[in-house]
Amino acid sequence: MNGTRGTQNTTGPDNSGAPADPAVVVVGSGPTGLLLAGDLAAAGVPVTLLEKRPHEISNLSRALVLHARTLEQLDARGLADDLEALGKPLDRLRLFAHLEVGLDKLPSRYNHLLVLPQYEVERVLQRRAVEAGVDFQYECEVTGLTQDADGVTLEVRGPGGETSTRRAAYVVGADGLHSPVRKAIGLPFPGKSAIRSLVLADVKLAEKPSSVLTVNAAGDAFAFIAPFADGYYRVIGWNRAHNVPDSEPLDLEEVKEITRLALGRDYGMHDARWMSRFHSDERQAPSYRVGRVFLAGDAAHVHTPAGAQGMNTGLQDAVNLSWKLVAAVNGRAPEGLLDTYQSERHPIGKAVLRSSGGIVRLAMVKRPWSRAARAVLASFINVVSPVRDKGIGQITGIGYAYRAPRGSHRMAGHRAPDIALKEGRLYEALREGEFVLITPADAGYDGGDAAPRAVVTHWASDRRTTVLVRPDGYVAWAAEEPDAEAVRAALGEWGAA
């Protein structure tokens, strides 16, 4: 393989020795913000990450699952193996009674989901971001912002209550449901609370469940149990007949009761170390970009927990946006590239809202005729392969594709699988953080100076297609036996030349 990694910085220390403004400020150090900031710093872009919490990772977060597409993209950063070692793989996902989705036939190296608490994901992402040189600033809360043609000015309240400003070329709000960044740019967050009075508890169990994930809905109740590595279990439950405000006190007996209603037993829950009551919203910002300010993760969209798609969707937002910001900061972004973040990710956020909300509504149908219809639908999905495969593709993320220009090759816009190459695997080649150009071994095109921002490699097979893969693992361009001029044109169009 050959190719070089672009590390141009647009900022640096001035002559006075004062620190220069970063090229990008990321607000929020959840998984989305950590992955995005780490990507930028790894590409040589100066980035500051602002977080209003103290310098610690909370073990109270709700997300518990990494899906196949997210694992593929973490593999492209050399992180998937570490995460796999920490979590518990599961090749079946039960969504509700009569519908259990098998993942073992997924066309992915990760033909399973990985049960792993969000805080463990954050630890791995934070370590990478620190090593890459991200400037972390904790107990810093954004209170406002203004932007002009050249950049963004953030107003920030610091640890002691003092106020100051930060200046950057771009800002990304990855700061959650109540995003101050989203509010500062005047974007609404339309939607509704889909489920009220969900309960959550981390407990020990006297009886070990028979499966890694235990989930079911019965009558008015829903419950979900998943293990942590330290012997505790995360329990999430809901009783439709007991909707109370989030502020209502919660005790272990209520958690047990909901679990018994949904699962038929409470597994001898004891020693709760944390309990909380919360609600689940379905909301999406109408735009993920306003000028030089972007939204990602829960700041852009929030979903019900069904299908465990929330954290995964946010991480995939970060993967889509990071390489585009790198190109923009380094002055090599093709016209309109930053706009594609909206056109590519907003429809997927909307699709996740539909699918996760649909799962919840199917799981919690109450009338006998509705339950009978649900059983028929589940049987149909289980039997009809195209319907089942489409659903699995949406939940795991591997089924989504981005719209390609009319007349493009059939591969353009689609996820590139982990193709076997003459020199290794595609997702190993993507660890350079650049485009990957795959050519026939005898094509006589080795890139060199013509492709300084692409890793050039070859098929392990005798395939004749030439494929340009974006840094996020989607196909930018492909052609059957193109000449060198067509390849150079494609590289130039995508900013890889």
C-alpha positions as CSV (number, residue, x, y, z in Angstrom):
1,M,0.0,0.0,0.0
2,N,1.1,3.6,-0.4
3,G,-0.3,6.9,0.3
4,T,0.3,9.7,2.8
5,R,-1.8,11.1,5.6
6,G,-2.8,14.8,5.4
7,T,-1.8,16.6,8.6
8,Q,-2.0,20.2,7.6
9,N,-3.1,22.5,10.4
10,T,-4.7,25.8,9.7
11,T,-3.8,27.2,13.2
12,G,-0.7,27.1,15.4
13,P,0.9,29.1,18.2
14,D,1.3,32.8,17.4
15,N,4.5,34.7,17.9
16,S,3.6,35.8,21.4
17,G,3.5,32.1,22.6
18,A,-0.2,32.3,23.4
19,P,-2.2,29.2,22.4
20,A,-3.9,29.5,19.0
21,D,-7.6,29.0,18.5
22,P,-8.4,25.4,17.6
23,A,-9.7,24.6,14.1
24,V,-12.7,22.8,15.6
25,V,-14.5,22.9,19.0
26,V,-16.5,19.8,19.9
27,V,-19.0,20.3,22.7
28,G,-19.9,17.2,24.7
29,S,-17.7,14.3,25.6
30,G,-20.2,11.4,25.2
31,P,-19.4,8.7,22.7
32,T,-20.2,10.9,19.7
33,G,-18.1,13.8,20.7
34,L,-15.2,11.6,21.8
35,L,-15.1,9.7,18.5
36,L,-15.4,12.9,16.4
37,A,-12.7,14.8,18.4
38,G,-10.4,11.8,18.2
39,D,-10.8,11.5,14.4
40,L,-10.0,15.2,14.0
41,A,-6.9,15.1,16.2
42,A,-5.7,11.9,14.6
43,A,-5.8,13.7,11.3
44,G,-3.7,16.5,12.6
45,V,-6.6,19.0,13.1
46,P,-6.3,21.1,16.3
47,V,-9.5,20.4,18.3
48,T,-10.8,21.4,21.7
49,L,-13.5,19.3,23.5
50,L,-15.6,21.2,26.0
51,E,-17.5,19.2,28.6
52,K,-19.7,20.7,31.4
53,R,-19.2,17.7,33.6
54,P,-16.1,17.1,35.8
55,H,-13.3,15.0,34.5
56,E,-14.7,11.6,35.0
57,I,-16.7,9.0,33.0
58,S,-20.1,8.2,34.4
59,N,-21.2,4.6,34.7
60,L,-24.8,5.7,34.8
61,S,-25.4,6.0,31.0
62,R,-28.1,3.9,29.4
63,A,-26.7,2.6,26.1
64,L,-25.5,-1.0,26.2
65,V,-25.1,-2.3,22.6
66,L,-22.7,-1.8,19.7
67,H,-24.1,-3.0,16.4
68,A,-22.2,-4.4,13.4
69,R,-21.8,-1.2,11.3
70,T,-20.5,0.7,14.3
71,L,-18.0,-2.1,15.1
72,E,-16.8,-2.1,11.4
73,Q,-16.2,1.6,11.7
74,L,-14.4,1.2,15.0
75,D,-12.3,-1.5,13.3
76,A,-11.3,1.1,10.8
77,R,-9.8,3.0,13.8
78,G,-8.1,-0.1,15.3
79,L,-10.5,-0.1,18.3
80,A,-12.9,-2.9,17.7
81,D,-10.7,-5.7,19.0
82,D,-10.3,-3.9,22.4
83,L,-14.0,-3.4,22.6
84,E,-14.8,-7.0,21.7
85,A,-12.5,-8.1,24.5
86,L,-14.5,-6.1,27.0
87,G,-18.1,-7.0,25.9
88,K,-20.3,-10.0,25.4
89,P,-21.2,-11.0,21.8
90,L,-24.7,-12.0,21.0
91,D,-25.9,-13.4,17.7
92,R,-29.6,-13.1,18.3
93,L,-31.7,-10.1,19.2
94,R,-35.2,-10.6,20.6
95,L,-37.4,-7.6,20.0
96,F,-40.6,-9.0,21.5
97,A,-42.4,-12.3,21.9
98,H,-42.4,-14.3,18.6
99,L,-39.8,-12.1,17.0
100,E,-36.2,-13.1,17.5
101,V,-33.7,-11.7,14.9
102,G,-30.7,-13.9,14.1
103,L,-27.5,-12.0,13.3
104,D,-25.2,-14.9,12.6
105,K,-25.8,-14.6,8.8
106,L,-24.9,-10.9,8.6
107,P,-22.5,-10.2,5.7
108,S,-20.1,-8.6,8.2
109,R,-17.0,-9.6,10.1
110,Y,-19.1,-8.6,13.1
111,N,-22.1,-11.0,12.7
112,H,-23.4,-10.2,16.2
113,L,-24.2,-7.4,18.5
114,L,-21.8,-6.5,21.3
115,V,-23.3,-6.0,24.8
116,L,-21.1,-3.4,26.3
117,P,-22.0,-0.5,28.6
118,Q,-21.6,3.0,27.2
119,Y,-19.0,4.0,29.8
120,E,-16.7,1.2,28.6
121,V,-17.0,2.6,25.0
122,E,-16.3,6.0,26.3
123,R,-13.1,4.9,28.1
124,V,-11.7,3.4,24.9
125,L,-12.6,6.5,22.8
126,Q,-11.3,8.9,25.5
127,R,-8.0,7.1,25.6
128,R,-7.6,7.4,21.8
129,A,-8.6,11.1,21.9
130,V,-6.1,11.9,24.6
131,E,-3.3,10.0,22.7
132,A,-4.2,11.9,19.5
133,G,-3.8,15.2,21.3
134,V,-7.4,16.5,21.9
135,D,-7.5,19.5,24.2
136,F,-10.0,18.5,26.9
137,Q,-11.6,21.3,28.9
138,Y,-13.9,20.1,31.7
139,E,-16.5,22.0,33.7
140,C,-17.0,24.3,30.7
141,E,-20.5,25.1,29.7
142,V,-21.5,26.8,26.5
143,T,-23.9,29.7,27.2
144,G,-24.1,31.2,23.7
145,L,-22.5,31.6,20.3
146,T,-22.2,33.8,17.3
147,Q,-20.8,33.1,13.9
148,D,-19.5,35.0,10.9
149,A,-18.0,34.2,7.5
150,D,-14.7,33.1,9.1
151,G,-15.6,31.2,12.2
152,V,-17.6,30.8,15.4
153,T,-17.3,32.5,18.7
154,L,-18.5,30.5,21.7
155,E,-19.4,32.0,25.1
156,V,-18.3,29.6,27.8
157,R,-18.8,29.5,31.6
158,G,-15.8,28.0,33.3
159,P,-15.3,25.9,36.5
160,G,-15.3,28.9,38.8
161,G,-18.3,30.6,37.1
162,E,-16.1,32.9,35.1
163,T,-17.0,33.6,31.5
164,S,-14.7,33.6,28.5
165,T,-14.9,33.1,24.7
166,R,-13.5,30.4,22.4
167,R,-13.0,30.9,18.7
168,A,-12.9,28.2,16.1
169,A,-13.4,27.7,12.4
170,Y,-16.2,25.1,13.1
171,V,-18.2,23.9,16.1
172,V,-19.9,20.6,16.6
173,G,-22.6,20.2,19.2
174,A,-22.6,16.7,20.5
175,D,-24.0,17.9,23.8
176,G,-27.2,15.8,24.1
177,L,-30.9,16.1,24.3
178,H,-30.9,19.5,25.9
179,S,-28.0,20.8,23.7
180,P,-27.1,24.4,24.4
181,V,-25.4,24.5,21.0
182,R,-28.7,23.6,19.3
183,K,-30.5,26.2,21.3
184,A,-27.9,28.9,20.6
185,I,-28.3,28.5,16.8
186,G,-32.0,28.7,17.1
187,L,-33.0,25.2,15.9
188,P,-36.2,23.7,17.3
189,F,-36.3,20.0,18.4
190,P,-39.8,18.9,17.4
191,G,-41.2,15.6,18.6
192,K,-42.7,14.1,21.7
193,S,-42.1,11.9,24.8
194,A,-42.8,8.5,23.5
195,I,-42.6,6.6,26.8
196,R,-43.0,8.1,30.2
197,S,-41.8,6.8,33.5
198,L,-39.2,4.2,32.4
199,V,-37.3,2.8,35.3
200,L,-33.6,1.9,35.3
201,A,-31.6,0.0,37.9
202,D,-28.2,-1.6,38.2
203,V,-28.6,-4.6,40.5
204,K,-27.2,-8.0,41.4
205,L,-29.3,-11.1,40.6
206,A,-29.6,-14.2,42.7
207,E,-30.6,-16.2,39.5
208,K,-28.6,-15.8,36.3
209,P,-30.8,-15.3,33.2
210,S,-30.5,-18.0,30.5
211,S,-29.5,-15.5,27.8
212,V,-27.2,-12.6,27.6
213,L,-30.1,-10.2,26.8
214,T,-33.4,-10.9,28.4
215,V,-36.3,-8.8,27.0
216,N,-40.0,-9.2,26.8
217,A,-43.3,-7.3,26.9
218,A,-46.5,-8.7,28.4
219,G,-49.7,-6.8,29.1
220,D,-48.8,-3.3,30.3
221,A,-45.2,-4.1,31.1
222,F,-41.9,-4.2,29.4
223,A,-38.5,-5.3,30.8
224,F,-34.9,-5.6,29.6
225,I,-32.0,-7.2,31.4
226,A,-28.3,-7.1,30.3
227,P,-25.1,-7.9,32.2
228,F,-22.1,-5.8,33.1
229,A,-18.7,-7.3,33.4
230,D,-18.5,-6.7,37.2
231,G,-21.4,-8.9,38.2
232,Y,-24.1,-6.3,38.1
233,Y,-27.0,-6.2,35.7
234,R,-28.7,-3.3,34.0
235,V,-32.5,-3.5,34.2
236,I,-34.8,-1.2,32.2
237,G,-38.5,-1.5,32.6
238,W,-41.8,0.2,32.0
239,N,-45.4,-0.2,33.3
240,R,-47.9,1.5,31.2
241,A,-50.4,1.5,34.1
242,H,-48.0,3.5,36.3
243,N,-46.9,6.7,34.5
244,V,-45.6,9.2,37.0
245,P,-43.2,12.1,36.8
246,D,-39.4,11.5,36.5
247,S,-39.1,13.2,39.9
248,E,-41.2,10.5,41.6
249,P,-39.1,8.4,44.0
250,L,-38.2,4.9,42.8
251,D,-37.5,1.8,45.0
252,L,-36.3,-1.7,44.1
253,E,-39.7,-3.2,44.8
254,E,-41.2,-1.3,41.9
255,V,-38.4,-2.5,39.6
256,K,-39.0,-6.1,40.7
257,E,-42.8,-5.7,40.1
258,I,-42.4,-4.5,36.6
259,T,-39.9,-7.3,35.8
260,R,-42.2,-9.9,37.2
261,L,-45.1,-8.6,35.0
262,A,-43.0,-8.6,31.9
263,L,-40.7,-11.6,32.4
264,G,-42.6,-13.7,34.9
265,R,-39.8,-13.4,37.5
266,D,-37.5,-10.9,39.1
267,Y,-34.4,-13.1,39.2
268,G,-33.9,-12.3,42.9
269,M,-32.8,-8.7,42.4
270,H,-30.9,-7.2,45.3
271,D,-28.1,-4.6,46.1
272,A,-29.2,-1.9,43.7
273,R,-26.3,0.5,43.4
274,W,-28.2,3.0,41.2
275,M,-31.9,3.5,40.3
276,S,-33.5,6.2,38.2
277,R,-36.7,7.1,36.5
278,F,-36.7,8.8,33.1
279,H,-38.7,9.3,29.9
280,S,-37.8,8.5,26.3
281,D,-38.3,11.1,23.6
282,E,-38.6,10.9,19.8
283,R,-37.2,14.1,18.4
284,Q,-35.1,15.3,15.5
285,A,-33.7,18.7,14.6
286,P,-34.8,19.9,11.1
287,S,-31.2,20.6,10.1
288,Y,-27.9,19.2,11.3
289,R,-26.0,22.2,10.1
290,V,-26.4,26.0,10.5
291,G,-23.5,27.8,8.8
292,R,-20.3,26.6,10.6
293,V,-22.1,24.8,13.4
294,F,-23.1,21.1,13.2
295,L,-25.1,18.8,15.4
296,A,-24.4,15.2,16.0
297,G,-25.7,12.4,18.2
298,D,-28.5,13.1,20.7
299,A,-28.2,16.9,20.0
300,A,-29.5,16.1,16.5
301,H,-31.9,13.2,17.2
302,V,-33.2,11.1,20.1
303,H,-35.0,7.8,19.8
304,T,-36.7,5.2,22.0
305,P,-34.3,2.5,23.3
306,A,-35.9,-0.2,21.1
307,G,-33.3,-1.9,18.9
308,A,-30.5,-0.2,20.8
309,Q,-29.8,2.2,17.9
310,G,-29.3,5.5,19.7
311,M,-25.6,5.5,20.5
312,N,-24.8,3.6,17.3
313,T,-26.5,6.3,15.2
314,G,-24.6,9.0,17.0
315,L,-21.2,7.3,16.5
316,Q,-22.0,6.9,12.8
317,D,-22.8,10.6,12.6
318,A,-19.3,11.3,13.9
319,V,-17.7,9.0,11.4
320,N,-19.6,10.7,8.5
321,L,-18.7,14.2,9.6
322,S,-15.1,13.9,10.8
323,W,-13.4,13.3,7.5
324,K,-15.4,16.1,5.8
325,L,-14.3,18.6,8.5
326,V,-10.7,17.4,8.1
327,A,-11.0,18.2,4.4
328,A,-12.6,21.6,5.0
329,V,-10.0,22.6,7.6
330,N,-7.2,21.6,5.3
331,G,-8.7,23.5,2.3
332,R,-9.3,20.5,0.1
333,A,-13.1,19.9,0.6
334,P,-14.9,19.7,-2.8
335,E,-17.7,22.2,-3.1
336,G,-20.8,21.1,-1.2
337,L,-19.0,18.4,0.8
338,L,-20.0,19.7,4.2
339,D,-23.7,19.9,3.0
340,T,-23.7,16.2,2.4
341,Y,-23.6,15.6,6.2
342,Q,-27.2,16.9,6.3
343,S,-28.3,15.1,3.1
344,E,-26.8,11.8,4.2
345,R,-27.3,11.6,7.9
346,H,-30.7,13.3,8.4
347,P,-32.7,10.7,6.4
348,I,-31.0,8.0,8.5
349,G,-31.9,9.7,11.7
350,K,-35.5,9.9,10.5
351,A,-35.4,6.2,9.6
352,V,-34.1,5.2,13.0
353,L,-36.9,7.2,14.6
354,R,-39.4,5.2,12.6
355,S,-37.9,1.8,13.2
356,S,-37.3,2.2,17.0
357,G,-40.7,3.8,17.5
358,G,-42.3,1.1,15.5
359,I,-40.7,-1.7,17.6
360,V,-41.9,-0.1,20.8
361,R,-45.4,0.3,19.6
362,L,-45.6,-3.3,18.4
363,A,-44.1,-4.5,21.6
364,M,-46.6,-2.7,23.7
365,V,-49.9,-3.3,21.8
366,K,-52.6,-4.0,24.4
367,R,-55.8,-5.2,22.7
368,P,-56.1,-8.9,22.0
369,W,-56.7,-8.4,18.3
370,S,-53.6,-6.2,18.1
371,R,-51.5,-8.9,19.8
372,A,-52.8,-11.5,17.4
373,A,-51.9,-9.2,14.5
374,R,-48.4,-8.7,16.0
375,A,-47.9,-12.5,16.2
376,V,-48.9,-12.9,12.6
377,L,-46.5,-10.1,11.5
378,A,-43.7,-11.6,13.6
379,S,-44.2,-14.9,11.9
380,F,-44.3,-13.3,8.5
381,I,-41.0,-11.4,9.2
382,N,-39.4,-14.6,10.5
383,V,-40.3,-16.5,7.3
384,V,-39.9,-13.9,4.5
385,S,-36.2,-13.4,4.1
386,P,-36.2,-10.0,2.2
387,V,-38.3,-8.4,4.9
388,R,-36.3,-9.9,7.7
389,D,-33.0,-8.9,6.0
390,K,-34.1,-5.3,5.5
391,G,-35.1,-5.0,9.2
392,I,-31.8,-6.5,10.3
393,G,-29.9,-4.2,8.0
394,Q,-31.6,-1.1,9.5
395,I,-31.1,-2.2,13.1
396,T,-27.5,-3.1,12.6
397,G,-26.7,-0.2,10.3
398,I,-25.2,-2.3,7.5
399,G,-28.3,-1.9,5.3
400,Y,-28.1,1.9,5.0
401,A,-26.7,3.6,1.9
402,Y,-26.2,7.2,0.9
403,R,-27.8,8.6,-2.3
404,A,-25.3,8.7,-5.2
405,P,-25.5,11.0,-8.3
406,R,-27.6,9.8,-11.2
407,G,-25.6,7.6,-13.5
408,S,-23.2,6.4,-10.8
409,H,-21.9,2.9,-10.6
410,R,-24.3,0.6,-8.6
411,M,-21.8,0.4,-5.7
412,A,-21.6,4.2,-5.2
413,G,-23.0,5.4,-1.9
414,H,-23.2,1.8,-0.4
415,R,-21.3,0.5,2.5
416,A,-18.1,-1.2,1.5
417,P,-17.7,-4.6,3.2
418,D,-14.4,-5.6,4.7
419,I,-13.0,-6.7,1.3
420,A,-10.1,-9.1,1.2
421,L,-7.2,-7.3,-0.5
422,K,-3.9,-8.4,-1.8
423,E,-2.3,-6.6,1.0
424,G,-4.7,-7.4,3.8
425,R,-8.3,-6.2,4.7
426,L,-10.1,-3.0,3.6
427,Y,-10.8,-1.9,7.1
428,E,-7.1,-2.2,8.0
429,A,-6.3,0.0,5.1
430,L,-8.9,2.6,6.3
431,R,-6.9,3.0,9.5
432,E,-4.8,5.5,7.6
433,G,-7.8,7.8,7.8
434,E,-7.7,8.4,4.1
435,F,-9.6,7.3,1.0
436,V,-8.7,3.8,-0.2
437,L,-8.4,3.2,-4.0
438,I,-8.8,-0.5,-4.9
439,T,-7.6,-1.5,-8.4
440,P,-6.9,-4.7,-10.3
441,A,-3.4,-5.9,-9.6
442,D,-2.3,-5.4,-13.2
443,A,-4.0,-2.0,-13.7
444,G,-0.6,-0.2,-13.9
445,Y,-1.9,2.6,-11.6
446,D,-0.1,2.9,-8.3
447,G,-1.2,6.3,-7.2
448,G,2.0,8.0,-6.2
449,D,1.9,11.7,-6.6
450,A,-1.4,11.5,-8.4
451,A,-3.1,10.2,-5.2
452,P,-1.4,11.7,-2.2
453,R,-4.4,11.4,0.0
454,A,-5.4,7.9,-0.9
455,V,-4.1,4.5,0.1
456,V,-3.7,2.5,-3.2
457,T,-4.2,-1.2,-2.9
458,H,-5.4,-4.2,-5.1
459,W,-8.0,-6.9,-5.1
460,A,-7.0,-10.3,-3.8
461,S,-9.2,-11.7,-6.5
462,D,-9.2,-11.1,-10.3
463,R,-12.0,-8.6,-10.1
464,R,-11.7,-5.8,-12.7
465,T,-13.7,-3.0,-10.9
466,T,-11.8,0.0,-9.6
467,V,-13.3,1.4,-6.4
468,L,-12.7,4.5,-4.4
469,V,-13.7,4.1,-0.8
470,R,-14.3,7.1,1.4
471,P,-12.6,7.4,4.8
472,D,-16.0,6.4,6.5
473,G,-16.1,3.1,4.6
474,Y,-18.7,4.0,1.9
475,V,-18.0,3.8,-1.8
476,A,-17.4,7.3,-3.3
477,W,-16.9,6.1,-6.9
478,A,-16.5,2.9,-8.9
479,A,-16.0,1.9,-12.5
480,E,-15.4,-1.1,-14.6
481,E,-11.9,-1.1,-16.0
482,P,-11.5,2.7,-16.2
483,D,-8.5,4.4,-17.8
484,A,-6.0,6.3,-15.7
485,E,-7.6,9.7,-16.6
486,A,-11.0,8.6,-15.3
487,V,-9.4,7.5,-12.0
488,R,-7.5,10.8,-11.7
489,A,-10.7,12.7,-12.3
490,A,-12.6,10.7,-9.6
491,L,-9.7,11.3,-7.1
492,G,-9.8,15.1,-7.9
493,E,-13.6,15.3,-7.6
494,W,-13.5,13.8,-4.1
495,G,-10.5,15.8,-2.9
496,A,-8.2,12.7,-2.8
497,A,-5.7,14.0,-5.4
